[in-house]
Amino acid sequence: MSLARHVDTDEILKNIREHPHEARINGHTHQSINHITPYSSRYASSQEIPKFRIPHDGAPADVVHQLIKDHLDLDGKPNLNLASFVGTYMENHAEQLMIENLSKNLVDTDEYPSLVDIHTRCVSILASLWGVQKGEKGVGSATTGSSEAIHLGGLAMKRRWVEKRQAENKDILKPNIIMGANAQVALEKFARYFDVEARILPVSEKSHYRLDPELVKKNIDENTIGVFVILGSTYTGHYEPVEDVSKVLDQYQKETGIDIPIHVDAASGGFIAPFTDAKAGGPKWNFELPRVKSINTSGHKFGLVYSGVGWIIWRDEAYLPKYLIFELHYLGGTEESYTLNFSRPGAQIIAQYFNLIHLGFKGYKGIMENCLANARLLSKSLEATGWYTCVSDIHRKKGEFVFKGIKEVVFGHDGETSADYNAGLPVVAFGFSEEFRKEYPHIKQSSVSTLMRAKEYIIPNYALPPGEEKREILRVVVRESMSLDLLDKLLADLFAVTQTLMECDEVDLQAFASSASSIAKSIDNRHQGPAKREGRKQKAPMTEGVHRTVC
């Protein structure tokens, strides 16, 4: 959630009232209120709608509803928000269950025991899905999303490291954690908020823009509390090689005796890899690897629930330090809690359970395979034009990672599954081909994103992670709601926009780029922070770290 700042309403209203147009209408502000329709209310053009201060008198519910609805009409359409991993569709029965249970608070365990039972069942289902081994007592919790879950996983690793170091009479002053530069911002937030050095390793084309096990080997030491490994990079959709990293840590422990755990950030992949034929590409990624101690996922991404639920599971309660667990006596009941907040809605937990039971393994598999099939079709169609090439690789045959030219583009055949291709998220990361850039050097790739926004699609254009930031890509997340019809329309509009840009001369595009540039500079100034705007020196430039990560 972005920060919001206090607004000086007096100054704003003073400026508005001094405007010539406002002066002309001020004489009509004391008109009588005749509430016949929402638009005939006291909030007409002659009186400001309260925005930053609570009004002295209220207003009829239908009026407020209509005014807020009108304001929200300015938002984009959720289904055309192709930038987001968060789901925008649920079945009617699931929505009905959520509405019926909106008032239930998950923390009130004594009042809502059935809700708590459903929460426990979800934890157990996910633990089994992710390979908790026989004899282990998996434990976990719902969270508000993967960000909270990642923080909980990181805190557990840090506490285990602290307890071990204290038992050995060693200092606990310099903990560090390993992650790739492609990490989602929540991972670095954990390090910054909880005083852990973030060792952010560069990514490269050679490493498929993901964590490089060879660099992990060079950056771990006795102060490393753990390694964050991502099952599905938000930049390009690639799965990071969990098993390869595990082998590096196994060898390190063999040589030094130092045991470094892995936390898998499976925000998206946790609901894709278990169900698809491609799995995680062959190697192990979950609790089948002894070094993986905890895994998180987002129920509101490919768990197919509306925004507001994540999950974290530890393979055994031994890996969740008792020091971090609080025993709460609340409203007549007693519970054990390990979360960063207290109250949380129960409706999303119920919706998650509905999906797990309603869809079952086959239902989830069908949806995930369909998402990947549509993502492959989109990828191949883009490359078939010769205008674009893909950085993502889920449409390439397993083991192949290089675009071989238009003639090599082969569309799918009946009976194929994700197992025939590289494993990854249903994400299409693409950009202008080298040939296109040579022929049209004056066309900025960001113009595609801007013109598609005019058609109501949200397709971000952004730089790859630090180390490869000179290359920009456009990205489409193919969710369940991406039907074949929508995909066909998306391709038609994308090609039409590209052709429009090709037909524009350099002067036209310069004028367009100038407007886009001024907007970008304005946004950049807002994001620089007060220290930069006021001329004070910052400890580290914004380019160091994952500050401009994508979600």
MOMOUR-V106529 format. One record per pair of residues at least 12 apart in sequence whose C-alpha atoms are under 10 Angstrom apart, sorted by the first residue. I is the first residue (numbers start at 1). J is the second residue. Records with the same first field share a line. If there is no record, write none. Layout:
I=J, J
This chain:
6=52
7=51, 52, 53
8=52, 53
9=50, 51, 52, 53
10=52
13=48
16=48
22=45, 46, 47
24=46
25=45, 46, 47
26=46, 47
27=46
28=45, 46, 47
29=42, 43, 44, 45, 46, 47, 48
30=42, 46, 47
31=44, 46, 47
35=60, 63
37=62, 63, 66
38=59, 60, 61, 62, 63, 64, 65, 66, 67
39=62, 63, 66, 67
40=63
41=59, 60, 62, 63, 64
42=59, 60, 63
43=59, 63, 64, 67
49=64, 67
75=456
76=453, 456, 457, 458
77=456, 457, 458
78=456, 457, 458
79=456, 457, 458, 479, 480, 481, 482, 486
80=453, 455, 456, 457, 458, 459, 481, 482, 486, 490
81=453, 456, 457, 458, 459, 460, 476, 477
82=427, 457, 458, 459, 460, 475, 476, 477, 478, 479, 482
83=427, 457, 458, 459, 460, 461, 474, 475, 476, 477, 478, 550, 551
84=234, 301, 458, 459, 460, 475, 476, 477, 478, 479, 550, 551
85=234, 267, 268, 298, 300, 301, 302, 426, 427, 476, 477, 478, 479, 551
86=268, 298, 299, 300, 301, 302, 303, 304, 305, 306, 307, 308, 477, 479, 551
87=299, 300, 301, 302, 303, 304, 305, 306, 307, 479, 480, 481
88=300, 301, 304, 305, 306, 307, 479, 480, 481
89=304, 305, 306, 479, 480, 481
90=304, 305, 306, 351, 355, 480, 481
91=304, 305, 351, 354, 355
93=351, 354
94=305, 306, 347, 348, 350, 351, 352, 353, 354, 355, 358
95=305, 306, 347, 348, 351
96=347, 351
97=347, 348, 350, 351, 354
98=306, 345, 346, 347, 348, 349, 350, 351
99=347
100=347
101=115, 345, 346, 347, 348, 350, 351
102=345, 346, 347, 348
103=345, 346, 347
104=343, 344, 345, 346, 347
105=342, 343, 344, 345, 346, 347
106=119, 142, 342, 343, 344, 345, 346, 347, 348, 349
107=328, 330, 331, 335, 337, 341, 342, 343, 344, 345, 346
108=330, 331, 332, 333, 334, 335, 342, 343, 344, 346
109=330, 331, 332, 333, 334, 335
110=330, 331, 332, 333, 334, 335
111=331, 332, 333
112=346
115=346, 347, 349, 350
116=346, 349, 350
118=346, 349, 350, 351, 352, 353, 354
119=140, 141, 142, 346, 349, 350, 352, 353
120=139, 140, 141, 142, 349
121=353
122=140, 141, 142, 311, 349, 350, 352, 353, 354, 356, 357
123=138, 139, 140, 141, 142, 311, 312, 313, 314, 353
124=137, 138, 139, 140, 313
125=353, 356
126=138, 140, 270, 271, 295, 296, 297, 311, 312, 313, 356
127=139, 140, 286, 287, 295, 312, 313, 314, 315, 316
128=287, 315
129=270, 271, 274, 275, 286, 287, 361
130=270, 271, 273, 274, 285, 286, 287, 288, 295, 313, 315
131=274, 285, 286, 287, 288, 289, 315
132=286, 287, 288, 289, 290, 293, 313, 314, 315, 316
133=287, 288, 289, 290, 315, 316
135=316
136=314, 315, 316, 317, 318
137=314, 315, 316, 317, 318
138=294, 313, 314, 315, 316, 317, 318, 319, 320
139=294, 312, 313, 314, 315, 316, 317, 318, 319, 320
140=294, 295, 296, 311, 312, 313, 314, 315, 316, 317, 320, 338
141=296, 310, 311, 312, 313, 314, 337, 338, 339
142=296, 297, 298, 299, 308, 309, 310, 311, 312, 313, 338, 339, 344, 346, 348, 349
143=296, 297, 298, 299, 308, 309, 310, 311, 312, 338, 339, 340, 341, 344, 345, 349
144=298, 299, 300, 307, 308, 309, 310, 311, 339, 340, 341, 344, 345, 348
145=267, 296, 297, 298, 299, 300, 301, 307, 308, 309, 310, 311, 312
146=186, 187, 265, 266, 267, 268, 295, 296, 297, 298, 299, 300, 301, 308, 309, 310, 311, 312
147=184, 185, 186, 187, 189, 190, 265, 267, 296, 297, 298, 310, 311
148=186, 187, 190, 296, 309, 310, 311, 312, 339, 340, 341
149=186, 265, 267, 294, 295, 296, 297, 298, 309, 310, 311, 312, 313, 339, 340
150=186, 187, 188, 189, 190, 228, 263, 264, 265, 266, 267, 294, 295, 296, 297, 310, 311, 312
151=186, 187, 188, 189, 190, 191, 193, 194, 312, 339, 340
152=190, 294, 296, 312, 320, 324, 338, 339, 340
153=190, 226, 228, 262, 263, 264, 265, 293, 294, 295, 296, 312, 313, 314, 319, 320
154=177, 187, 190, 191, 194, 196, 225, 226, 227, 228, 262, 263, 294
155=190, 191, 194, 196, 225, 320, 321, 324
156=225, 263, 293, 294, 314, 319, 320, 321, 322, 323, 324, 338
157=177, 224, 225, 226, 227, 260, 261, 262, 263, 293, 294, 319, 320, 321
158=172, 175, 176, 177, 194, 195, 196, 223, 224, 225, 226, 321
159=225, 319, 320, 321, 322, 323, 324
160=225, 261, 318, 319, 320, 321, 322, 323
161=175, 222, 223, 224, 225, 226, 259, 260, 261
162=175, 223, 225
163=321, 323
165=222, 223
171=223
172=223
173=195, 196, 223
174=195, 196, 197, 222, 223, 224, 225
175=191, 195, 196, 197, 198, 221, 222, 223, 224, 225, 226
176=191, 195, 196, 197, 198, 199, 219, 220, 221, 222, 223, 224, 225, 226, 227
177=190, 191, 196, 197, 198, 199, 200, 219, 220, 221, 223, 224, 225, 226, 227, 228, 260
178=191, 197, 198, 199, 200, 201, 211, 215, 216, 219, 220, 224, 225, 226, 227, 228, 229, 262
179=198, 199, 200, 201, 202, 210, 211, 212, 216, 226, 227, 228, 229, 230
180=198, 199, 200, 201, 202, 203, 209, 210, 211, 212, 213, 215, 216, 227, 228, 229, 230, 233, 240, 465, 466, 545, 546
181=199, 200, 201, 202, 203, 204, 209, 210, 211, 464, 465, 466, 467, 468, 544, 545, 546, 547, 549
182=200, 201, 202, 203, 204, 209, 210, 211, 230, 233, 234, 235, 236, 464, 465, 466, 467, 545, 546, 548, 549, 550
183=200, 201, 210, 211, 228, 229, 230, 232, 233, 234, 235, 265, 465, 545, 546, 547, 549, 550, 551
184=230, 233, 234, 235, 265, 267, 546, 547, 548, 549, 550, 551
185=545, 546, 547, 548, 549, 550, 551
186=546, 547, 549, 551
187=228, 230, 265, 546
188=200, 545, 546, 547
189=546, 547
196=223, 224, 225
197=223, 224, 225
198=224, 545
199=216, 219, 220, 224, 227, 545
200=216, 219, 466, 544, 545, 546
201=213, 215, 216, 219, 466, 467, 545
202=215, 465, 466, 467, 468, 545
203=215, 464, 465, 466, 467, 468
204=464, 465, 466, 467, 468, 469
205=391, 401, 467, 468
206=401
207=238, 240, 241
208=236, 237, 238, 239, 240, 391, 392, 393, 401
209=233, 235, 236, 237, 238, 239, 240, 391, 392, 464, 465, 466, 467, 468
210=229, 230, 232, 233, 235, 236, 237, 238, 239, 240, 241, 465
211=228, 229, 230, 233, 239, 240, 241, 242, 245
212=240, 241, 244, 245
213=240, 241, 242, 243, 244, 245, 246, 247, 248, 249
214=244, 245, 248
215=245, 248
216=245, 248, 249
217=245, 247, 248, 249, 251, 252
220=248, 249, 252, 258, 260
221=252, 256, 258, 260
222=256, 257, 258, 259, 260
223=258, 260
224=258, 259, 260, 261
225=259, 260, 261, 262
226=249, 259, 260, 261, 262, 263, 292, 293
227=242, 245, 246, 249, 260, 261, 262, 263, 264, 292
228=240, 242, 245, 261, 262, 263, 264, 265, 295
229=241, 242, 243, 245, 246, 262, 263, 264, 265, 266, 285, 292, 295
230=242, 263, 264, 265, 266, 267, 268, 269, 270, 285, 295, 296
231=264, 265, 266, 267, 268, 269, 270, 272, 273, 280, 285, 286, 295, 296, 297, 424, 425
232=265, 266, 267, 268, 269, 270, 272, 273, 280, 423, 424, 425, 426, 427
233=265, 266, 267, 268, 269, 424, 425, 427, 550, 551
234=267, 268, 425, 427, 429, 475, 477, 549, 550, 551
235=391, 392, 427, 428, 429, 462, 463, 464, 465, 473, 474, 475, 549, 550, 551
236=390, 391, 392, 393, 394, 424, 425, 426, 427, 428, 429, 430, 464, 473, 474, 475, 476, 477
237=268, 269, 391, 392, 393, 394, 423, 424, 425, 426, 427, 428, 429, 475, 477
238=269, 280, 391, 392, 393, 394, 422, 423, 424, 425, 426, 427
239=266, 269, 273, 280, 281, 285, 422, 423, 424, 425
240=264, 265, 280, 285, 424
241=280, 281, 283, 284, 285
242=262, 263, 264, 280, 283, 284, 285, 286, 289, 291, 292
243=282, 283, 284, 285, 286, 288, 289, 291, 292
244=283, 284, 285
245=262, 285, 291
246=260, 261, 262, 284, 285, 289, 290, 291, 292
247=289, 291
249=261, 262, 291
250=290, 291
259=291
260=291, 292
261=290, 291, 292, 293, 294, 319
262=286, 289, 290, 291, 292, 293, 294, 295
263=286, 291, 292, 293, 294, 295, 296, 314
264=285, 286, 287, 292, 293, 294, 295, 296, 297, 312
265=294, 295, 296, 297, 298, 312
266=285, 286, 295, 296, 297, 298, 311, 312
267=295, 296, 297, 298, 299, 300, 301, 302, 303, 310, 311, 312
268=296, 297, 298, 299, 300, 301, 302, 303, 424, 425, 426
269=296, 297, 298, 301, 302, 303, 424, 425, 426
270=285, 286, 295, 296, 297, 298, 299, 301, 302, 303, 311
271=297, 298, 299, 301, 302, 303, 304, 364, 365, 368
272=302, 303, 364, 365, 367, 368, 369, 371, 372, 423, 424, 425, 426
273=285, 286, 365, 368, 423, 424, 425
274=286, 361, 364, 365, 368
275=361, 362, 363, 364, 365, 366, 367, 368, 369
276=361, 362, 364, 365, 366, 367, 368, 369, 370, 372, 417, 418, 419, 423, 424
277=365, 368, 369, 417, 418, 419, 420, 421, 423
278=369, 394, 398, 417, 418, 419, 420, 421, 422, 423, 424
279=418, 419, 422, 423, 424
280=419, 422, 423, 424, 425
281=398, 399, 418, 419, 420, 421, 422, 423, 424
282=419, 422, 423
286=315
287=313, 314, 315, 316
288=315
290=315
292=314, 315
293=313, 314, 315, 316, 317, 318, 319, 320
294=312, 313, 314, 315, 316, 319, 320
295=311, 312, 313, 314, 315
296=310, 311, 312, 313, 314
297=309, 310, 311, 312, 313
298=310, 311, 312
299=311, 348, 349, 351, 352, 355
300=348, 351, 352
301=479, 480
302=364, 367, 368, 425, 479, 480
303=351, 352, 353, 355, 356, 364
304=351, 352, 355, 356, 364, 367, 479, 480
305=348, 349, 350, 351, 352, 353, 354, 355
306=347, 348, 351, 352
307=348
308=344, 345, 346, 347, 348, 349
309=344, 345, 346, 347, 348, 349, 351, 352
310=348, 349, 352
311=349
320=338
322=338
323=338
324=337, 338, 339
325=337, 338, 339
326=338, 339
367=479, 480, 481
368=418, 425, 426, 478, 479, 480
369=417, 418, 419, 426, 480
370=417, 418, 426, 478, 479, 480, 482, 483, 484
371=425, 426, 427, 477, 478, 479, 480, 481, 482, 483
372=394, 395, 417, 418, 421, 423, 424, 425, 426, 427, 428, 478, 479, 480
373=394, 395, 412, 416, 417, 418, 426, 478
374=395, 426, 427, 428, 478, 479, 480, 482, 483, 484, 487
375=394, 395, 425, 426, 427, 428, 476, 477, 478, 479, 482, 487
376=392, 393, 394, 395, 396, 411, 412, 418, 421, 426, 427, 428, 478
377=395, 410, 411, 412, 428, 484, 487, 488
378=395, 427, 428, 476, 478, 484, 487, 488, 490, 491
379=391, 392, 393, 394, 395, 396, 409, 411, 427, 428, 429, 430, 476
380=395, 396, 406, 408, 409, 410, 411, 412, 428
381=409, 410, 411, 491
382=406, 409, 428, 430, 431, 432, 491, 494, 495
383=403, 405, 406, 407, 408, 409, 430, 431, 432, 433
384=405, 406, 407, 408, 409, 410, 411
385=406, 409, 433, 495
386=405, 406, 407, 432, 433, 434, 435, 436
387=406, 431, 432, 433, 434, 435, 436, 437, 495, 498, 499
388=430, 431, 432, 433, 434, 435, 436, 437
389=402, 403, 405, 406, 429, 430, 431, 432, 433, 434, 436, 473
390=402, 403, 428, 429, 430, 431, 432, 433, 473, 474, 475
391=403, 427, 428, 429, 430, 431, 464, 473, 474, 475
392=422, 424, 425, 426, 427, 428, 429, 430, 475
393=421, 422, 423, 424, 425, 426, 427, 428, 429
394=418, 420, 421, 422, 423, 424, 425, 426, 427, 428
395=409, 410, 411, 412, 418, 420, 421, 422, 423, 424, 426, 428
396=409, 410, 420, 421, 422, 423
397=418, 419, 420, 421, 422, 423
398=418, 419, 420, 421, 422, 423
399=420, 421, 422, 423
400=421, 422
401=422
425=477, 478
426=476, 477, 478, 479, 480
427=475, 476, 477, 478, 479
428=473, 474, 475, 476, 477, 478
429=460, 461, 472, 473, 474, 475, 476, 477
430=461, 472, 473, 474, 475, 476
431=445, 446, 448, 461, 471, 472, 473, 474, 475
432=444, 445, 472, 473, 474
436=502
439=502
440=501, 502, 505, 506
441=506
442=501, 502, 504, 505, 506, 507, 509, 510, 513
443=498, 501, 502, 504, 505, 506, 509, 510, 513
444=501, 509, 510, 512, 513
445=461, 462, 472, 473, 474, 498, 501
446=459, 460, 461, 462, 472, 473, 474, 513, 516
447=461, 497, 498, 501, 509, 512, 513, 516
448=460, 461, 474, 494, 495, 497, 498, 500, 501
449=461, 462, 474, 475, 494, 497
450=497, 512, 516
451=493, 494, 497, 498, 500, 501
452=490, 493, 494, 496, 497, 498
455=490, 493, 494, 497
457=476, 490, 493, 494
458=475, 476
459=474, 475, 476, 477
460=473, 474, 475, 476, 550
461=473, 474, 475, 476
462=474, 475, 548, 549, 550
463=548, 549, 550
464=548, 549, 550
465=543, 545, 546, 548, 549, 550
466=543, 544, 545, 546, 548, 549
469=543
527=542, 548
528=541, 542
529=542
